[in-house]
Amino acid sequence: MKEGEEVRQLYPDYVYPANPYEFMAQADLAKGNKPAAIAILTDYEKMGGRNPQALKQLASLEEELGKPADAAATLDRLNYIFPVDEDLHRHLGDLWFAQNNFKGAIREYGAVVAMQPLDKASAQLQSGSRVFRGGTERYG
């Protein structure tokens, strides 16, 4: 951890492969320190980190620690980096739906349908039923 922090201080904007942020976050997780892992991955994101796996991990940790709004914001930013992840759109739609952000949920569920999933009927049914139960008047 000490060496990782020294490297991070020397090269704070290095967010490419083998960056200290991801190594330090994994070390924090190995020690069971999820808040520290969130802090370092948040710094990584703020410095322009674009690794989808690292950002998904950040969102997952935020959600685990009871911060669904932060998790949704992280996944929303990830949409601009890696927009072709069907699971990401589904999960973000669910997060926004739970937070009564129905416009955001409609957008994400619509993205799932637009991606032409193998089970298109299920995607349409899941999306439409969630939106309907949320009180919106129309889907799409």
Phi and psi restraints in degrees (value plus and minus 20) as a CYANA .aco file:
   2 LYS   PHI     -82.2   -42.2
   2 LYS   PSI     -66.7   -26.7
   3 GLU   PHI     -85.6   -45.6
   3 GLU   PSI     -58.4   -18.4
   4 GLY   PHI     -81.1   -41.1
   4 GLY   PSI     -62.9   -22.9
   5 GLU   PHI     -86.1   -46.1
   5 GLU   PSI     -57.8   -17.8
   6 GLU   PHI     -83.5   -43.5
   6 GLU   PSI     -63.8   -23.8
   7 VAL   PHI     -84.4   -44.4
   7 VAL   PSI     -62.1   -22.1
   8 ARG   PHI     -82.0   -42.0
   8 ARG   PSI     -58.8   -18.8
   9 GLN   PHI     -87.5   -47.5
   9 GLN   PSI     -56.5   -16.5
  10 LEU   PHI     -91.3   -51.3
  10 LEU   PSI     -59.9   -19.9
  11 TYR   PHI    -150.7  -110.7
  11 TYR   PSI      47.6    87.6
  12 PRO   PHI     -85.1   -45.1
  12 PRO   PSI     -43.8    -3.8
  13 ASP   PHI    -114.8   -74.8
  13 ASP   PSI     -12.8    27.2
  14 TYR   PHI    -104.4   -64.4
  14 TYR   PSI      85.3   125.3
  15 VAL   PHI    -142.8  -102.8
  15 VAL   PSI       2.0    42.0
  16 TYR   PHI    -113.9   -73.9
  16 TYR   PSI    -192.4  -152.4
  17 PRO   PHI     -71.3   -31.3
  17 PRO   PSI     123.0   163.0
  18 ALA   PHI      44.4    84.4
  18 ALA   PSI      16.2    56.2
  19 ASN   PHI    -101.5   -61.5
  19 ASN   PSI     134.1   174.1
  20 PRO   PHI     -89.4   -49.4
  20 PRO   PSI     -45.1    -5.1
  21 TYR   PHI     -80.1   -40.1
  21 TYR   PSI     -69.9   -29.9
  22 GLU   PHI     -86.8   -46.8
  22 GLU   PSI     -59.7   -19.7
  23 PHE   PHI     -82.6   -42.6
  23 PHE   PSI     -63.0   -23.0
  24 MET   PHI     -87.2   -47.2
  24 MET   PSI     -58.1   -18.1
  25 ALA   PHI     -83.6   -43.6
  25 ALA   PSI     -62.0   -22.0
  26 GLN   PHI     -84.9   -44.9
  26 GLN   PSI     -57.8   -17.8
  27 ALA   PHI     -85.0   -45.0
  27 ALA   PSI     -62.1   -22.1
  28 ASP   PHI     -82.1   -42.1
  28 ASP   PSI     -61.5   -21.5
  29 LEU   PHI     -86.0   -46.0
  29 LEU   PSI     -57.7   -17.7
  30 ALA   PHI     -83.2   -43.2
  30 ALA   PSI     -50.6   -10.6
  31 LYS   PHI    -106.1   -66.1
  31 LYS   PSI     -24.0    16.0
  32 GLY   PHI      61.8   101.8
  32 GLY   PSI      -3.8    36.2
  33 ASN   PHI    -119.1   -79.1
  33 ASN   PSI      59.6    99.6
  34 LYS   PHI     -85.8   -45.8
  34 LYS   PSI     -60.3   -20.3
  35 PRO   PHI     -79.8   -39.8
  35 PRO   PSI     -57.2   -17.2
  36 ALA   PHI     -88.2   -48.2
  36 ALA   PSI     -58.2   -18.2
  37 ALA   PHI     -84.0   -44.0
  37 ALA   PSI     -61.0   -21.0
  38 ILE   PHI     -81.7   -41.7
  38 ILE   PSI     -64.1   -24.1
  39 ALA   PHI     -81.4   -41.4
  39 ALA   PSI     -64.7   -24.7
  40 ILE   PHI     -91.4   -51.4
  40 ILE   PSI     -58.0   -18.0
  41 LEU   PHI     -90.7   -50.7
  41 LEU   PSI     -50.1   -10.1
  42 THR   PHI     -86.5   -46.5
  42 THR   PSI     -61.5   -21.5
  43 ASP   PHI     -80.7   -40.7
  43 ASP   PSI     -62.7   -22.7
  44 TYR   PHI     -77.2   -37.2
  44 TYR   PSI     -66.9   -26.9
  45 GLU   PHI     -83.3   -43.3
  45 GLU   PSI     -63.3   -23.3
  46 LYS   PHI     -85.2   -45.2
  46 LYS   PSI     -48.8    -8.8
  47 MET   PHI    -103.5   -63.5
  47 MET   PSI     -19.7    20.3
  48 GLY   PHI      82.8   122.8
  48 GLY   PSI      -5.9    34.1
  49 GLY   PHI     -78.4   -38.4
  49 GLY   PSI     116.8   156.8
  50 ARG   PHI    -148.4  -108.4
  50 ARG   PSI      -8.3    31.7
  51 ASN   PHI     -92.1   -52.1
  51 ASN   PSI      94.0   134.0
  52 PRO   PHI     -76.9   -36.9
  52 PRO   PSI     -58.4   -18.4
  53 GLN   PHI     -84.4   -44.4
  53 GLN   PSI     -61.9   -21.9
  54 ALA   PHI     -85.3   -45.3
  54 ALA   PSI     -61.2   -21.2
  55 LEU   PHI     -92.0   -52.0
  55 LEU   PSI     -54.6   -14.6
  56 LYS   PHI     -84.7   -44.7
  56 LYS   PSI     -58.2   -18.2
  57 GLN   PHI     -84.4   -44.4
  57 GLN   PSI     -60.8   -20.8
  58 LEU   PHI     -79.8   -39.8
  58 LEU   PSI     -68.0   -28.0
  59 ALA   PHI     -81.8   -41.8
  59 ALA   PSI     -60.2   -20.2
  60 SER   PHI     -83.3   -43.3
  60 SER   PSI     -63.7   -23.7
  61 LEU   PHI     -85.2   -45.2
  61 LEU   PSI     -61.6   -21.6
  62 GLU   PHI     -80.5   -40.5
  62 GLU   PSI     -61.9   -21.9
  63 GLU   PHI     -87.0   -47.0
  63 GLU   PSI     -62.6   -22.6
  64 GLU   PHI     -78.4   -38.4
  64 GLU   PSI     -56.7   -16.7
  65 LEU   PHI    -111.3   -71.3
  65 LEU   PSI      -1.3    38.7
  66 GLY   PHI      57.9    97.9
  66 GLY   PSI       9.8    49.8
  67 LYS   PHI    -141.7  -101.7
  67 LYS   PSI      45.9    85.9
  68 PRO   PHI     -84.3   -44.3
  68 PRO   PSI     -50.5   -10.5
  69 ALA   PHI     -86.4   -46.4
  69 ALA   PSI     -60.1   -20.1
  70 ASP   PHI     -85.4   -45.4
  70 ASP   PSI     -60.8   -20.8
  71 ALA   PHI     -82.1   -42.1
  71 ALA   PSI     -63.2   -23.2
  72 ALA   PHI     -83.1   -43.1
  72 ALA   PSI     -61.3   -21.3
  73 ALA   PHI     -84.0   -44.0
  73 ALA   PSI     -59.8   -19.8
  74 THR   PHI     -84.8   -44.8
  74 THR   PSI     -65.7   -25.7
  75 LEU   PHI     -86.3   -46.3
  75 LEU   PSI     -54.4   -14.4
  76 ASP   PHI     -83.5   -43.5
  76 ASP   PSI     -62.6   -22.6
  77 ARG   PHI     -84.7   -44.7
  77 ARG   PSI     -57.7   -17.7
  78 LEU   PHI     -83.4   -43.4
  78 LEU   PSI     -49.2    -9.2
  79 ASN   PHI     -76.1   -36.1
  79 ASN   PSI     -54.1   -14.1
  80 TYR   PHI     -97.5   -57.5
  80 TYR   PSI     -40.7    -0.7
  81 ILE   PHI    -110.0   -70.0
  81 ILE   PSI     -63.7   -23.7
  82 PHE   PHI    -158.6  -118.6
  82 PHE   PSI      60.5   100.5
  83 PRO   PHI    -100.1   -60.1
  83 PRO   PSI     -20.4    19.6
  84 VAL   PHI    -125.7   -85.7
  84 VAL   PSI      10.0    50.0
  85 ASP   PHI    -123.8   -83.8
  85 ASP   PSI      83.1   123.1
  86 GLU   PHI     -79.8   -39.8
  86 GLU   PSI     -63.5   -23.5
  87 ASP   PHI     -82.6   -42.6
  87 ASP   PSI     -58.0   -18.0
  88 LEU   PHI     -81.4   -41.4
  88 LEU   PSI     -65.5   -25.5
  89 HIS   PHI     -83.6   -43.6
  89 HIS   PSI     -61.9   -21.9
  90 ARG   PHI     -81.9   -41.9
  90 ARG   PSI     -67.0   -27.0
  91 HIS   PHI     -86.7   -46.7
  91 HIS   PSI     -62.7   -22.7
  92 LEU   PHI     -83.6   -43.6
  92 LEU   PSI     -59.8   -19.8
  93 GLY   PHI     -78.9   -38.9
  93 GLY   PSI     -63.4   -23.4
  94 ASP   PHI     -84.3   -44.3
  94 ASP   PSI     -62.1   -22.1
  95 LEU   PHI     -82.5   -42.5
  95 LEU   PSI     -66.5   -26.5
  96 TRP   PHI     -87.8   -47.8
  96 TRP   PSI     -56.9   -16.9
  97 PHE   PHI     -80.2   -40.2
  97 PHE   PSI     -64.8   -24.8
  98 ALA   PHI     -84.4   -44.4
  98 ALA   PSI     -44.3    -4.3
  99 GLN   PHI    -117.0   -77.0
  99 GLN   PSI      -7.9    32.1
 100 ASN   PHI      42.5    82.5
 100 ASN   PSI       4.3    44.3
 101 ASN   PHI    -113.5   -73.5
 101 ASN   PSI      58.4    98.4
 102 PHE   PHI     -91.1   -51.1
 102 PHE   PSI     -53.7   -13.7
 103 LYS   PHI     -83.6   -43.6
 103 LYS   PSI     -63.3   -23.3
 104 GLY   PHI     -84.5   -44.5
 104 GLY   PSI     -61.4   -21.4
 105 ALA   PHI     -83.3   -43.3
 105 ALA   PSI     -62.7   -22.7
 106 ILE   PHI     -80.2   -40.2
 106 ILE   PSI     -63.9   -23.9
 107 ARG   PHI     -79.5   -39.5
 107 ARG   PSI     -65.9   -25.9
 108 GLU   PHI     -90.3   -50.3
 108 GLU   PSI     -62.7   -22.7
 109 TYR   PHI     -85.5   -45.5
 109 TYR   PSI     -56.1   -16.1
 110 GLY   PHI     -83.7   -43.7
 110 GLY   PSI     -56.3   -16.3
 111 ALA   PHI     -84.1   -44.1
 111 ALA   PSI     -58.6   -18.6
 112 VAL   PHI     -81.3   -41.3
 112 VAL   PSI     -66.9   -26.9
 113 VAL   PHI     -83.9   -43.9
 113 VAL   PSI     -61.8   -21.8
 114 ALA   PHI     -86.0   -46.0
 114 ALA   PSI     -40.3    -0.3
 115 MET   PHI     -98.8   -58.8
 115 MET   PSI     -18.3    21.7
 116 GLN   PHI      34.6    74.6
 116 GLN   PSI      39.3    79.3
 117 PRO   PHI     -85.1   -45.1
 117 PRO   PSI     139.6   179.6
 118 LEU   PHI     -77.0   -37.0
 118 LEU   PSI     -62.0   -22.0
 119 ASP   PHI    -122.8   -82.8
 119 ASP   PSI      53.7    93.7
 120 LYS   PHI     -84.3   -44.3
 120 LYS   PSI     -57.3   -17.3
 121 ALA   PHI     -82.5   -42.5
 121 ALA   PSI     -62.5   -22.5
 122 SER   PHI     -83.8   -43.8
 122 SER   PSI     -61.9   -21.9
 123 ALA   PHI     -82.8   -42.8
 123 ALA   PSI     -62.4   -22.4
 124 GLN   PHI     -87.5   -47.5
 124 GLN   PSI     -61.6   -21.6
 125 LEU   PHI     -84.9   -44.9
 125 LEU   PSI     -67.2   -27.2
 126 GLN   PHI     -80.9   -40.9
 126 GLN   PSI     -66.1   -26.1
 127 SER   PHI     -83.9   -43.9
 127 SER   PSI     -69.6   -29.6
 128 GLY   PHI     -84.7   -44.7
 128 GLY   PSI     -60.9   -20.9
 129 SER   PHI     -89.6   -49.6
 129 SER   PSI     -56.2   -16.2
 130 ARG   PHI     -85.9   -45.9
 130 ARG   PSI     -63.7   -23.7
 131 VAL   PHI     -86.7   -46.7
 131 VAL   PSI     -61.7   -21.7
 132 PHE   PHI     -81.8   -41.8
 132 PHE   PSI     -66.2   -26.2
 133 ARG   PHI     -84.5   -44.5
 133 ARG   PSI     -43.2    -3.2
 134 GLY   PHI     -98.7   -58.7
 134 GLY   PSI     -26.8    13.2
 135 GLY   PHI      74.9   114.9
 135 GLY   PSI     -14.9    25.1
 136 THR   PHI     -97.6   -57.6
 136 THR   PSI     136.0   176.0
 137 GLU   PHI    -107.9   -67.9
 137 GLU   PSI     -47.6    -7.6
 138 ARG   PHI    -166.4  -126.4
 138 ARG   PSI     137.7   177.7
 139 TYR   PHI    -128.6   -88.6
 139 TYR   PSI     118.2   158.2
